[in-house]
Amino acid sequence: MLSQFLFKKIDNAQLVVFRVFYGLLVSAECYGAIATGWVHQTLVEPQFTFSFIGFEWLQPLPGNGMYIYFAVMGTLGLLIAFGYKYRFSALAFAVLWSGVYLMQKTSYNNHYYLLMLLAYIMAFLPANRDASLDAKFNPKLRSQTMYNWIRWIIIMQLFIVYTYASIAKLYGDWLDFSMIEILMGSKKDYYLIGDFLQLKWVHKIIAIFGICFDLLIVPALLWKPSRKTAFVLSIFFHLFNSIVFQIGIFPYLSLAFTVFFFEPQTIRNIFLKTKKIIPETKTIIPKTKNMILTVLGVYFLIQLVLPLRHHFFKDDVLWTEEGHRLSWRMMLRSRGGRTSYKVVNTKTKDTTKINLNDYLTKKQQRRVGCYPDFIWQFAQHLKKEYAQKGENIQVFVENKVKVNQNPYQQFVDPNVDLANVPWKHFAHNDWILPSPKE
């Protein structure tokens, strides 16, 4: 029964049109990162970047290398949109975007993670079978059908993202609207809407609507009677996010996803101008069925389990940050910190207080002030730098952190030498002091 459903042939208009939107949007993201100075501030200006732990070897290219890197990615986006050398273009973009994602997390965003997942998904989908240069140059490639599972992996990925995002909001600081007050507080200088965004009743509407939208939008788009209303609400929601939070292409990528919820012929009539109705053909189970189902099963099992891992760590994820990333916990906390680093020579016992301005950009300093992995990684960086000078050192950190509207609390054990303790990926790092509620 499941095989009959997943391997039924359907019109591929949704995938073909989405490919064009996806390619144009990632191209805009990459060229825009150069034009707005994001590449310079994040990857060129810093002396080094805070990569994901284990990927420290992955550092930005020197000189103008990262500008070229992003220009290449932008060009690959255009090739994806036009469907030219699609497999190569899509996979090359996925690999290059993964490199950017893993080499820096100072500008971490859940949307970057989603784009990495989507990039690999799209690289293996037959999105170039129609309305593409590949199909034009190789007519044997052309097809107006695809397997039903292709549509549903996109829908399932969205369902997981939105559902976990909604559930994560069901905690005190969101439900008492104080988190919304923090988010909107930085928008008070916005032209026309700044004062409006500070109103308490507006905060309540944003908080409640945010939970309900994330929880219900995918089912509402799937159900035909509510589809048009859900689409209108999607436009409002994502344009609001784009204007207020200025989060790049994600709102528009989210709107592009909606093509998978409308009837294929509707999409074909609007975007492809093909009036011929493409009938569903007889289900043909491919020989690779078991491999496809296994890969999809493993992938979605990981996607379902990964966002839950913070429940297996000691203490509250809002305090420790352990298990926060890759879990669709979006716009849930605001962190601030006060940090000082002390380096002690193990032989002479000479003590040096580190001036962070000598090593880090202002944005990096804000991360080092309150995120445990950044704090630990900077201690490791100091250890390597001093080792190059022939010195063996200890690194001790005095650090206080505040989360949301709570007061500053001691975050790091000041008696632990962070230069000589390993980072625990799958367990709680005991040098993170207990949260106030603990």
C-alpha positions in Angstrom: 0.0 0.0 0.0 2.8 2.4 1.0 4.8 1.5 -2.1 1.8 2.1 -4.3 1.4 5.5 -2.9 5.0 6.6 -2.9 5.9 5.2 -6.3 2.8 6.5 -8.1 3.7 8.7 -11.0 2.5 12.3 -10.8 2.9 15.6 -12.7 6.3 17.1 -12.0 5.3 20.7 -12.5 5.7 21.5 -8.7 9.3 20.3 -8.6 10.3 21.9 -11.9 8.9 25.3 -10.8 10.4 25.0 -7.4 13.8 24.4 -9.0 13.7 27.7 -10.7 12.7 29.6 -7.5 15.3 27.7 -5.5 18.1 28.4 -7.9 17.3 32.1 -8.2 16.9 32.5 -4.4 20.2 30.8 -3.5 21.9 32.9 -6.2 20.5 36.0 -4.6 21.6 34.8 -1.2 25.2 34.4 -2.4 25.6 37.5 -4.5 23.7 39.4 -1.7 26.2 38.2 0.9 29.0 39.8 -1.1 27.1 43.1 -1.8 25.9 43.6 1.8 29.3 43.0 3.4 28.3 39.7 5.1 31.2 37.9 3.5 33.6 40.6 4.6 32.3 40.8 8.1 31.9 37.1 8.7 34.7 35.4 6.7 37.3 38.0 5.6 37.7 40.4 8.5 38.2 37.9 11.4 41.6 36.5 12.1 40.0 33.1 12.3 36.5 31.7 12.3 34.7 29.6 14.9 33.9 26.5 12.9 31.8 23.6 14.1 33.9 21.6 16.6 35.7 19.0 14.6 35.9 21.1 11.5 38.6 23.6 12.7 40.6 22.7 9.6 37.9 24.3 7.5 38.8 28.0 7.5 38.1 30.7 4.9 40.2 31.1 1.8 42.8 33.9 2.0 42.7 37.2 0.2 39.7 37.6 -2.1 39.1 33.8 -2.0 35.8 34.0 -0.2 34.4 36.6 -2.6 35.2 34.2 -5.4 33.8 31.3 -3.5 30.4 33.1 -3.0 30.4 34.3 -6.6 30.8 30.7 -7.8 27.9 29.6 -5.5 25.8 32.4 -6.9 26.6 31.3 -10.5 25.8 27.7 -9.6 22.4 29.0 -8.3 21.7 30.5 -11.8 22.7 27.2 -13.4 20.3 25.4 -11.1 17.5 27.8 -12.0 18.1 27.3 -15.8 18.6 23.6 -15.3 22.0 23.5 -17.0 24.3 20.7 -15.9 21.9 20.4 -13.1 23.3 17.4 -11.2 26.7 18.9 -11.1 25.5 22.4 -10.3 23.2 21.3 -7.5 25.6 19.0 -5.9 28.5 21.5 -6.2 26.4 24.1 -4.5 25.4 21.7 -1.8 29.1 20.9 -1.0 30.2 24.6 -1.2 27.3 25.7 1.0 28.1 23.0 3.5 31.6 24.4 3.6 30.4 27.8 4.5 28.0 26.4 7.1 30.6 24.3 8.8 33.5 26.8 8.7 31.7 29.5 10.7 28.9 29.7 13.3 29.3 33.3 14.4 26.4 34.1 12.1 24.7 30.8 12.8 21.1 30.6 11.6 18.7 27.6 11.5 17.8 28.6 8.0 21.4 28.0 6.8 21.0 24.4 8.1 17.7 24.0 6.3 19.3 25.2 3.1 22.1 22.7 3.5 19.6 19.9 3.9 17.5 21.1 1.0 20.6 21.5 -1.2 21.5 17.8 -0.9 17.8 16.8 -1.4 17.5 18.9 -4.5 20.8 17.5 -5.9 19.4 14.0 -6.1 15.9 14.9 -7.4 15.1 14.9 -11.1 14.2 18.6 -11.2 15.7 19.2 -14.6 13.4 16.9 -16.6 11.3 19.8 -17.9 11.7 23.5 -18.6 15.5 23.2 -18.4 18.5 23.6 -20.7 19.4 20.0 -19.9 16.1 18.8 -21.4 16.4 21.1 -24.3 19.9 19.8 -25.2 19.0 16.2 -24.4 15.3 15.6 -25.4 15.5 12.0 -24.1 15.8 13.4 -20.6 12.5 15.3 -20.9 9.6 14.1 -18.7 6.5 15.6 -17.2 6.1 13.1 -14.4 7.9 12.1 -11.2 7.4 9.7 -8.3 5.0 10.8 -5.6 7.7 10.3 -2.9 9.6 13.3 -4.4 6.8 15.7 -3.5 6.4 14.1 0.0 9.9 14.3 1.1 9.7 18.1 0.8 6.4 18.2 2.6 7.7 15.9 5.4 10.9 18.0 5.8 8.7 21.2 6.2 6.4 19.4 8.6 9.3 18.5 10.8 10.7 22.0 10.8 7.5 23.8 11.5 6.2 21.3 14.1 9.4 21.3 16.2 9.5 25.1 15.9 6.0 25.3 17.3 6.6 22.9 20.2 9.8 24.7 21.2 7.8 27.9 21.7 5.7 26.3 24.4 7.9 27.5 27.3 7.6 30.3 29.9 9.3 33.2 28.3 7.4 32.8 25.0 4.0 32.1 26.7 4.3 35.2 29.0 5.3 37.2 25.9 8.6 38.5 27.4 10.6 36.9 24.6 8.5 38.8 22.0 9.2 42.0 24.0 12.9 41.3 23.7 12.7 40.5 19.9 10.7 43.6 19.2 12.7 45.9 21.5 15.5 46.0 18.9 13.0 47.1 16.3 11.8 50.3 18.0 13.7 52.5 15.5 12.0 51.0 12.5 10.4 53.5 10.2 6.6 53.7 10.7 6.2 50.3 12.4 8.8 50.7 15.2 6.4 52.1 17.9 3.6 49.7 16.8 5.9 46.7 17.4 6.4 47.8 21.1 2.7 47.5 22.0 1.9 44.7 24.5 -1.2 43.5 22.6 0.9 43.2 19.4 3.3 41.0 21.3 0.5 38.7 22.4 -0.8 38.4 18.8 2.7 37.6 17.5 3.4 35.0 20.1 0.1 33.2 19.7 0.1 33.4 15.9 3.7 32.2 15.8 2.8 29.0 17.7 -0.4 28.3 15.7 1.1 29.1 12.3 4.1 26.8 12.8 1.9 24.0 14.1 -0.9 24.2 11.6 0.4 25.7 8.3 1.5 22.4 6.7 -1.8 20.6 7.4 -3.8 23.7 6.4 -2.0 23.8 3.0 -2.5 20.1 2.5 -6.3 20.4 3.1 -7.9 21.9 0.0 -10.7 23.8 1.7 -8.2 25.7 3.8 -5.4 26.0 1.3 -6.1 29.4 -0.1 -6.5 30.9 3.3 -3.4 29.3 4.5 -1.5 30.6 1.5 -2.6 34.2 2.2 -1.6 33.8 5.9 1.8 32.4 4.7 2.3 35.5 2.6 1.6 37.8 5.5 3.7 35.7 8.0 6.8 35.4 5.8 6.7 39.0 4.6 6.4 40.2 8.2 9.4 38.1 9.1 11.3 39.4 6.1 10.6 43.1 7.0 11.0 42.8 10.7 13.8 40.3 11.2 15.6 40.7 7.8 16.5 37.0 7.6 17.6 36.8 4.0 15.9 34.5 1.5 14.2 32.2 4.0 10.8 33.9 3.9 10.7 33.7 0.2 12.0 30.2 0.1 9.2 29.3 2.4 6.7 30.8 0.0 8.3 28.9 -2.9 7.7 25.7 -1.0 4.0 26.3 -1.3 4.0 25.1 -4.9 4.1 21.6 -3.6 0.7 22.0 -2.0 -1.3 23.3 -5.0 -2.6 21.1 -7.8 0.2 20.4 -10.4 -2.0 21.6 -13.2 -2.6 24.9 -11.4 1.2 25.3 -11.1 1.7 24.3 -14.7 -1.0 26.7 -16.0 0.5 29.7 -14.0 4.2 29.2 -14.5 4.7 26.8 -17.4 1.8 27.8 -19.6 1.1 24.2 -20.4 -2.7 23.6 -20.6 -2.5 19.9 -21.3 -3.5 17.9 -18.2 -0.9 15.4 -17.3 -2.6 12.2 -16.2 -1.4 10.0 -13.4 0.2 7.0 -15.0 0.2 3.4 -13.8 2.4 2.8 -10.8 5.7 1.2 -11.6 7.7 0.0 -8.7 11.4 0.5 -9.5 14.1 -2.0 -8.8 15.7 0.5 -6.4 12.6 0.7 -4.3 14.2 -0.9 -1.2 17.2 1.3 -1.4 15.1 4.5 -1.8 12.9 3.5 1.2 15.9 2.7 3.3 17.6 6.0 2.6 14.4 8.0 3.2 13.7 6.0 6.4 17.1 6.6 7.8 17.1 10.3 6.8 13.8 11.1 8.4 14.6 9.0 11.5 17.6 11.3 12.0 15.5 14.4 11.4 13.0 13.3 14.0 15.5 12.3 16.7 18.2 15.0 16.3 16.0 17.9 17.6 15.2 15.9 20.7 18.8 15.3 21.8 18.9 18.2 24.2 16.4 16.2 26.5 19.2 13.7 27.1 21.7 16.4 28.3 21.8 17.6 31.9 20.1 20.9 32.7 18.1 23.3 30.5 19.1 23.8 26.9 18.2 27.5 27.2 21.0 27.8 29.7 23.7 25.3 28.5 23.0 25.6 24.7 23.9 21.9 24.4 21.6 20.4 21.7 20.3 23.8 20.6 21.6 23.8 17.1 20.1 21.6 14.4 16.9 21.4 16.3 14.6 24.1 14.8 14.7 26.1 18.1 14.2 29.5 16.4 14.0 32.9 18.0 13.6 31.5 21.5 16.3 33.2 23.5 18.5 36.3 23.8 21.9 35.8 25.5 24.4 38.3 26.8 27.7 37.7 28.6 30.6 39.3 30.4 33.9 37.4 29.9 37.5 37.6 30.8 40.3 35.2 29.9 43.4 34.5 32.0 46.4 32.7 30.6 48.8 31.0 33.1 52.2 29.7 32.0 52.5 26.3 33.5 56.3 26.6 34.1 56.8 30.2 35.2 53.2 30.7 36.6 53.2 34.1 34.9 49.6 35.3 34.3 48.4 37.3 31.4 44.9 38.8 31.0 43.7 38.5 27.4 42.5 41.6 25.5 39.8 40.1 23.3 40.1 43.1 20.9 43.5 41.7 19.8 41.9 38.5 18.6 38.2 38.8 17.8 35.7 41.0 16.0 32.9 42.6 18.0 30.5 40.0 16.8 32.8 37.2 17.8 33.3 38.8 21.2 29.6 38.7 21.8 29.5 35.0 21.0 32.5 34.3 23.2 30.8 36.1 26.0 27.9 33.7 26.4 28.1 30.5 24.2 29.9 27.6 25.8 31.4 26.1 22.6 32.8 29.5 21.6 34.2 30.0 25.1 35.9 26.6 24.9 37.1 27.0 21.3 38.8 30.3 22.0 40.6 28.7 24.9 41.9 26.1 22.5 42.9 28.8 20.0 45.0 30.5 22.8 46.6 27.2 23.7 47.7 26.7 20.1 49.0 30.2 19.7 51.1 30.0 22.8 52.3 26.6 21.9 53.7 28.0 18.7 55.8 30.4 20.9 57.0 27.4 22.9 54.8 28.0 25.9 52.5 25.5 27.7 49.6 27.3 29.2 46.4 27.0 31.2 43.3 29.1 30.4 40.8 30.1 33.0 37.6 32.0 32.2 35.5 34.4 34.4 32.1 34.5 32.8 28.6 35.6 33.6 25.6 35.1 31.3 22.1 36.3 31.2 19.3 34.6 29.2 16.3 36.7 28.1 15.3 39.0 31.0 16.9 37.0 33.7 19.8 38.4 35.8 23.5 37.7 35.0 24.7 34.4 36.6 28.0 32.7 36.8 28.2 30.4 33.7 31.7 28.8 33.6 33.6 27.3 36.4 36.5 29.7 36.9 38.7 27.0 38.4 38.6 24.7 35.3 41.5 24.9 32.8 39.5 25.1 29.5 42.7 24.7 27.5 43.1 21.1 28.7 39.6 19.7 28.9 38.0 17.8 26.0 34.7 19.0 24.4 31.9 16.5 25.0 29.7 16.2 21.9 27.3 13.7 23.4 27.3 14.5 27.1 27.0 17.5 29.4 30.2 19.6 29.8 30.6 19.7 33.6 32.5 23.0 33.6 29.2 24.7 32.6 27.7 25.7 35.9 24.1 24.7 36.8 21.4 27.0 35.6 19.8 29.2 38.3 16.7 27.0 38.4 18.8 24.0 38.9 
